[in-house]
Amino acid sequence: MFQLAMGLREVSDFNVQIFINEPTMPHCLTDEASILDPDFAQIGTWESGREILRPGRARLTERLREFDVAVTTDHGPIFARASGIPHAFIPSGSDLTQWPFPWRSRSTRRRGSADLFAMLDALRMRQAIRSAAVWLYPYSRFGAPLRRLGSGVDGRLAQPIDMGTFSPNAGPEPADGDQRHVRIFHPTRMMFTDHPFLIESMGWKRNDLLIRGVASALESGLDVSLVLISRDGSHDEKRAVTLIDDLGIVDHVEWRHADHPHGFTWQEVAEQYRSADLVVDEFGGCLGLVALEGAACGRPTLNFLEVSDPLMVEVVDGLYPSGHPFLQAQDVDGVREVIRRLADPLTRASIGRESHEWMLEHHDRRVVARRCVPMLEALVATGGRVVDGGLGQ
């Protein structure tokens, strides 16, 4: 949401302000100078359990009434609905797949009072989402929860990226070491338990496929190293460590830790993308930030994308009519063959350039913001939802 707000600020004459809940503010924002601008970033304790349950009396609701329109995520739709202004909802994950469905998501929380709050929170979220214009990013698993809510897709947007921070190396690429060695960077959380709820809610990353693919590549004689990130929320990290040991590839795998307990800044993670020959996102069928940021940095990027729901077909086709540059694999042999192909440094460089150019065309935050401007104008003009799958063209 931060990058969309920055893009709108850069390409329009709108008075754009972003409300950031300080207790949950992502660490990646700490090196962004714009969050110090009081005319743009409103940082405070905007959200609490009490305010979620009584949004009509919340400070955030009062502040939102000063604006013509709101673009929201997480619990934002609750406060936007209470304010009475037109609002769009861009789901980020749990805010659509878990919070509106307390029974289906019960495995994600402790039993007891949390269950009661979850039911009340779900009531608020369902009301808010149904009253919002729903805008989707492509390649997400949001079709089933939207159908349960009786909602559709009112607009589509590409995920906005700061192409200044996430950019290729300036000047020639470093030429140290064996040019046929393939350095793989995979910062995605380790989540490969195939529980049906996790699959539907985008919590199934299938990272074990990458680990087994690297082992297969090494066995076939390829020179490969793998960099992984140890991080909170990486529920299958211990299983990954065991799998790496069982496959006998410990000497080819490096686990990195952020200096800060809450992770890397955008500048820090961009440097790690640029140090890799191949960036690997997830294999669960969704398009994550890792793939986009890696491609923006001019690196070949591997994932597995699947339009698993008819609702998403229109979103994907509308945003990417000519396809995408991401390398695809859905089994161990496929991962190994991608690594084999990228052992050629000229191939790596060519795919990396094409990936960066594609990102500039589709995902630069200014490009996305220009597409968003008429969507916002239509939302204000109608005073609420605009049901038009063509929005965002």
C-alpha positions in Angstrom: 0.0 0.0 0.0 2.9 2.3 0.7 4.2 2.1 -2.8 0.8 2.8 -4.3 0.5 5.9 -2.1 3.9 7.1 -3.2 3.1 6.5 -6.8 -0.2 8.4 -6.5 1.7 11.3 -4.9 4.2 11.4 -7.7 1.8 11.3 -10.7 -1.3 13.1 -9.5 -2.3 16.3 -7.7 -4.3 14.4 -5.2 -3.8 15.1 -1.5 -2.5 11.6 -0.7 -1.9 10.6 2.9 -1.1 7.1 4.3 -2.2 6.0 7.8 0.4 3.6 9.3 -0.3 1.7 12.5 2.9 2.2 14.5 2.8 -1.0 16.5 2.7 -3.1 13.4 4.7 -0.8 11.0 6.9 -3.0 8.8 10.7 -2.6 9.4 11.2 -2.2 5.7 9.8 1.3 5.9 12.4 2.6 8.4 14.8 3.8 5.7 12.1 5.6 3.7 12.5 9.4 4.1 8.9 10.1 3.2 7.5 8.5 6.4 9.0 11.6 8.2 6.8 13.9 6.1 3.8 14.8 8.3 1.8 15.9 5.3 2.0 12.3 3.9 2.6 9.7 6.6 0.2 9.6 9.5 1.9 7.3 12.0 0.1 6.4 15.2 -1.8 3.7 17.1 -4.8 3.7 14.8 -6.0 0.1 15.3 -6.8 -1.9 18.5 -9.3 -4.6 19.4 -11.6 -2.1 20.9 -11.6 0.2 17.9 -12.2 -2.8 15.5 -15.2 -3.7 17.5 -16.5 -0.1 17.9 -15.2 1.6 14.7 -17.7 4.4 14.8 -15.9 5.9 17.7 -12.3 5.3 16.4 -9.9 8.1 15.8 -9.1 6.6 12.4 -12.7 6.7 11.4 -12.9 10.4 12.2 -9.8 11.2 10.2 -11.0 9.3 7.2 -14.1 11.5 7.1 -11.7 14.3 6.0 -11.1 12.6 2.7 -13.1 11.9 -0.5 -12.0 8.2 -0.9 -9.9 5.6 0.8 -7.9 2.7 -0.5 -7.6 0.1 2.3 -6.1 -3.2 3.3 -6.0 -5.4 6.5 -8.6 -4.0 8.9 -8.8 -0.7 7.0 -12.2 -1.5 5.3 -13.8 -1.6 8.8 -12.9 2.1 9.5 -13.6 3.2 5.9 -17.1 1.8 6.0 -17.7 3.4 9.4 -16.6 6.8 8.0 -19.1 6.7 5.2 -16.8 7.6 2.4 -16.3 5.5 -0.8 -13.6 2.9 -0.3 -11.7 0.2 -2.2 -10.2 -2.9 -0.6 -7.0 -4.5 -1.8 -6.7 -7.7 0.1 -3.2 -8.7 1.2 -3.9 -12.3 2.4 -5.3 -13.0 5.8 -7.6 -10.0 5.6 -9.7 -12.0 3.0 -8.7 -15.6 3.4 -8.8 -15.9 7.3 -10.3 -13.0 9.2 -13.8 -13.1 7.7 -13.9 -16.9 8.3 -13.2 -17.6 12.0 -14.2 -21.3 11.8 -12.0 -22.1 8.8 -9.1 -20.2 10.2 -9.3 -21.6 13.8 -6.0 -23.4 13.5 -4.2 -20.1 13.2 -5.0 -18.9 16.8 -5.3 -20.0 20.4 -8.6 -21.3 21.8 -10.6 -19.2 24.2 -11.2 -15.4 24.2 -9.4 -15.2 20.8 -12.2 -17.2 19.3 -14.8 -14.7 20.5 -12.9 -11.7 19.2 -12.4 -13.6 15.9 -16.1 -14.0 15.5 -16.8 -10.3 16.1 -13.9 -9.3 13.9 -15.3 -11.5 11.1 -18.6 -9.8 11.3 -17.0 -6.4 10.9 -14.8 -7.6 8.1 -17.6 -9.2 6.1 -19.7 -6.1 6.3 -16.8 -3.9 5.3 -15.6 -6.0 2.4 -19.2 -6.3 1.0 -19.5 -2.5 1.0 -16.1 -1.9 -0.7 -14.9 -2.0 -4.3 -12.6 -5.0 -4.4 -9.4 -4.5 -6.3 -7.2 -7.5 -6.9 -3.5 -8.1 -7.7 -3.0 -11.0 -10.2 -2.2 -14.6 -9.4 -3.8 -14.8 -6.0 -6.1 -17.4 -4.5 -9.0 -15.0 -3.6 -11.8 -16.5 -5.7 -13.2 -18.9 -3.2 -13.3 -16.4 -0.2 -14.9 -13.8 -2.4 -17.6 -16.2 -3.5 -18.3 -17.1 0.1 -18.8 -13.4 0.8 -21.0 -12.9 -2.3 -18.4 -10.4 -3.6 -16.8 -10.0 -7.0 -13.9 -8.2 -8.5 -14.4 -4.5 -9.2 -10.9 -3.7 -10.5 -7.4 -5.0 -11.1 -4.1 -3.5 -10.4 -0.5 -4.7 -10.7 1.5 -4.7 -7.5 3.5 -1.4 -7.4 7.2 -1.6 -7.0 9.8 1.1 -6.2 12.0 0.6 -9.3 14.6 3.0 -7.9 15.4 0.8 -4.9 14.8 -2.5 -6.7 17.1 -2.0 -9.7 20.0 -3.8 -11.4 23.6 -3.2 -10.5 25.0 0.1 -11.8 27.6 -0.6 -14.4 28.9 -4.0 -15.5 27.9 -7.1 -13.5 30.7 -8.4 -11.2 32.7 -11.2 -12.8 34.2 -12.8 -9.8 34.6 -16.6 -9.6 33.3 -19.3 -11.9 30.7 -17.8 -14.2 28.9 -21.1 -14.5 28.3 -21.2 -10.8 24.6 -20.5 -10.1 23.9 -18.6 -6.9 20.3 -18.9 -5.8 18.5 -16.5 -3.4 15.2 -17.7 -1.9 14.0 -15.3 0.9 10.5 -16.8 1.0 9.2 -18.2 4.3 9.5 -22.0 4.6 5.9 -23.3 4.4 5.5 -26.6 2.6 2.9 -28.4 4.7 0.1 -29.2 2.2 -2.9 -28.6 4.5 -6.0 -27.7 2.4 -6.6 -24.5 4.4 -3.0 -23.4 3.8 -3.3 -24.1 0.1 -6.4 -22.0 -0.2 -5.1 -19.2 1.9 -1.8 -18.9 0.1 0.2 -20.4 2.9 1.6 -23.3 0.8 4.9 -22.2 -0.7 6.2 -25.7 -1.7 9.8 -24.7 -0.8 10.8 -28.3 -0.5 10.6 -28.5 -4.3 13.5 -26.0 -4.6 15.6 -27.8 -2.0 15.1 -31.1 -3.8 15.7 -29.5 -7.1 19.0 -28.0 -5.9 20.1 -31.5 -4.7 19.2 -33.0 -8.1 21.2 -30.3 -9.8 24.2 -30.9 -7.7 23.9 -34.7 -8.3 23.9 -34.0 -12.0 27.2 -32.1 -11.8 26.0 -28.5 -11.8 27.7 -26.0 -9.5 25.0 -24.5 -7.3 24.7 -22.7 -4.0 21.5 -21.7 -2.2 20.9 -18.8 0.2 17.9 -19.0 2.5 16.6 -16.5 5.1 15.8 -17.6 8.6 12.8 -15.5 9.7 9.7 -15.4 11.9 6.6 -17.0 10.4 8.7 -19.6 8.6 6.7 -22.5 10.0 8.6 -25.3 8.3 12.1 -24.0 8.8 13.1 -26.9 11.0 11.7 -29.4 8.5 13.8 -27.6 5.8 17.0 -27.9 7.9 16.3 -31.6 8.3 15.6 -32.1 4.6 18.8 -30.3 3.6 20.8 -32.5 5.9 19.0 -35.7 4.7 19.8 -34.8 1.1 23.5 -34.2 1.9 23.7 -30.6 0.6 24.4 -28.7 3.9 27.8 -27.4 2.5 25.9 -25.8 -0.4 23.3 -24.0 1.6 23.7 -20.7 3.6 21.1 -19.5 6.1 21.2 -15.7 6.6 19.7 -13.6 9.4 18.7 -10.0 9.3 20.6 -7.7 11.7 17.3 -6.4 13.0 14.8 -8.8 14.6 12.0 -7.6 12.4 13.8 -8.3 9.1 15.6 -6.4 6.3 15.0 -2.9 5.0 14.2 -2.6 1.3 17.7 -1.4 0.6 19.2 -4.4 2.3 17.1 -7.0 0.6 17.7 -5.3 -2.8 21.4 -5.8 -2.4 20.8 -9.5 -1.7 18.8 -9.9 -4.9 21.5 -8.2 -6.9 24.1 -10.6 -5.5 22.2 -13.6 -6.9 22.2 -15.3 -10.3 18.7 -16.7 -9.8 15.9 -15.5 -7.5 13.3 -18.1 -6.5 9.9 -17.2 -5.2 7.2 -19.8 -4.3 5.7 -22.8 -6.2 2.2 -22.5 -4.8 0.7 -20.8 -7.9 0.7 -17.2 -6.6 2.8 -14.2 -7.6 4.6 -12.9 -4.6 6.7 -9.8 -4.0 9.9 -11.9 -4.1 9.4 -12.6 -7.8 8.6 -9.0 -8.6 11.5 -7.5 -6.6 14.0 -10.0 -8.0 12.9 -9.3 -11.6 13.0 -5.5 -10.9 16.7 -6.0 -9.9 17.4 -7.6 -13.3 17.6 -11.2 -12.1 16.0 -14.3 -13.7 13.2 -15.3 -11.4 11.7 -18.8 -10.9 8.3 -19.6 -9.6 5.1 -21.5 -10.5 2.1 -19.4 -11.5 -1.3 -21.0 -11.9 -4.6 -19.3 -12.8 -6.5 -21.7 -10.6 -9.8 -19.9 -10.5 -12.0 -18.4 -13.3 -12.3 -15.2 -11.4 -8.5 -14.7 -11.7 -8.4 -15.4 -15.4 -9.8 -12.0 -16.3 -7.5 -10.2 -13.8 -4.4 -11.9 -15.3 -5.4 -11.5 -18.9 -6.3 -7.9 -18.4 -2.9 -7.0 -16.8 -0.6 -9.2 -18.8 -2.0 -9.8 -22.2 1.5 -10.6 -23.6 2.5 -12.9 -20.7 5.3 -12.6 -18.2 9.0 -13.3 -18.0 9.1 -15.6 -14.9 10.7 -19.0 -15.4 8.4 -21.8 -14.5 8.8 -25.2 -12.8 6.4 -27.4 -10.9 8.5 -30.5 -10.2 12.1 -31.4 -9.2 13.1 -32.0 -12.8 11.8 -28.6 -13.9 13.8 -26.9 -11.1 17.0 -28.7 -12.1 16.6 -27.8 -15.8 16.1 -24.1 -15.0 19.3 -24.2 -13.0 21.1 -26.0 -15.9 19.9 -23.4 -18.4 21.1 -20.5 -16.2 24.6 -22.0 -15.9 25.2 -20.0 -19.1 26.0 -16.4 -18.0 24.8 -14.9 -21.3 21.4 -16.5 -20.8 21.2 -15.2 -17.3 22.0 -11.7 -18.4 19.5 -11.8 -21.3 16.6 -13.0 -19.1 17.5 -10.5 -16.4 17.3 -7.6 -18.8 14.0 -8.7 -20.2 12.6 -9.2 -16.7 13.7 -5.6 -15.6 12.2 -4.1 -18.8 8.9 -6.0 -18.2 8.8 -4.7 -14.6 9.3 -1.1 -15.8 6.3 -1.5 -18.2 3.9 -3.2 -15.8 4.9 -2.7 -12.1 6.7 0.6 -11.7 4.8 2.4 -9.0 4.2 5.4 -11.3 2.7 3.2 -14.0 0.4 1.5 -11.5 -0.6 4.8 -10.0 -1.6 6.2 -13.4 -3.9 3.3 -13.9 -5.3 3.8 -10.4 -6.2 7.5 -10.9 -9.3 6.9 -13.1 -10.3 4.0 -10.8 -10.3 6.4 -7.8 -12.1 9.1 -9.8 -14.9 6.6 -10.8 -15.2 5.5 -7.2 -15.7 9.1 -6.0 -18.1 9.9 -8.9 -20.4 7.0 -8.1 -20.1 7.3 -4.3 -19.3 3.7 -3.8 -18.7 0.4 -5.6 -17.9 0.4 -9.3 -18.5 -3.1 -10.8 -16.4 -3.1 -13.9 -13.9 -5.8 -14.5 -12.2 -3.5 -17.1 -11.1 -0.9 -14.6 -7.3 -0.4 -14.4 -6.7 -0.7 -18.1 
